[in-house]
Amino acid sequence: MGKILLMMLSVVVFGVFSPVSAEAPNGQITIRVKGSDDMAGRVDTFSKVFMKDNPNVSVVVSGGSSAAFPDFLERNCEVLMLGHHLSDEQKNATRAKGIQLNERLVGYGAIAFLTYPQNPVDEVTVEQLRKLMIGDLTWKQVGGNDEPVVVVSVETMTSDTRMFVLRDFLAVPAVRSKVERITSFRTIAKKVAETQGALGFCRLRDVEGPQGSEVKVLKIKNVPDSPAVAPSRTSIADGSYPIRRPFSLCFDSKGDRNVEKLVDFIVSKGWTGAKPQK
């Protein structure tokens, strides 16, 4: 009887605390990857290449930032995709769950800042941009028209672009300038173009196509004496554009070795190079 109870207890403890990937009876390993919508497409493409060379591994990638971190804490996914820095509170939460956090930088993306075409302002410093966003400066104070700043923001629970701007770049819970809220990056250029005093932000890819011609993309100076740099694939890669967001993959170092192997593979491919062959 004692041996049976011991065996049952071992099963329960193992099931609750062992951070392993889901393994099917045939030995197939499933690695669940969740998080940043901005990373999901590219990570999925790399994962398909990885699976061709590792037929015993199935990788399932899904975007959606709002539920991804809680899922990671509860071991409902093995890899967390992040488009912003983890907060100290989040790092403490992983430790409390017994997760040995390994955060791997994959690459960087740029945040583009947009204004309406008639705005005479072409460039600002990083500090001026922060103050414009939070309401400490007006356009006139940086060489523009005598008008207040209207921040155009994509307000969705899954927007880790917005989270990066508010928490990592501005370090504030919310902007104090007037805010026009929209629900999709696909419409941000149009909204900025038609809004007097607008200052919007988006991912670089949102203004790389025809929609980019509708607005003025601001050049950014790191400090007043430095050159003003426009966001581009080149200025992201060489670090000359000063407002870059990190793209990272997080996992539990105590988990299945195949998880780290997958992350190593994606990191080795980089983020700004050519797309992998399928």
FENVEN-V523946 format. One line per field, one symbol per residue. ss: DSSP state (A for helix, B for strand, O for the rest). burial: + if it has 16 or more other ideal C-beta (glycine too) atoms within 10 Angstrom, else -. A space follows every 50 residues. Layout:
ss->???
burial->???
This chain:
ss->OAAAAAAAAAAAAAAAAOOOOBBOOOOOBBBBBBBOAAAAAAAAAAAAAA AAAOOOBBBBBBBOAAAAAAAAAOOOOOBBBBOOOOOAAAAAAAAAOOOO BBBBBBBBBBBBBBBOOOOOOOBBBAAAAAAAAAOOOOAAAAOOOOOOOB BBBBOOOOOAAAAAAAAAAAOOOOOOOBBBBBOOAAAAAAAAAOOOOBBB BBBAAAAOOAAAAAOBBOBBBOOOOOOOBOOOAAAAAOOOOOOBBBBBBB BBOOOOAAAAAAAAAAAAAOOOOOOOOO
burial->------------------+-+-------+-++++++++++-++-+++--+ ---+--+++-+++-+--++-+++-+-++++++++++---+--++----+- +----+++++++++++--+-+-++++-+++++++--+++--+-+----++ ++++-+-+++++++++-+++----+-+--+-+--+--++-+++-+-++++ ++++-++---++-+++++++++------++++--+++--+++++++++++ ++--++-+++-++-+++-+-+-------
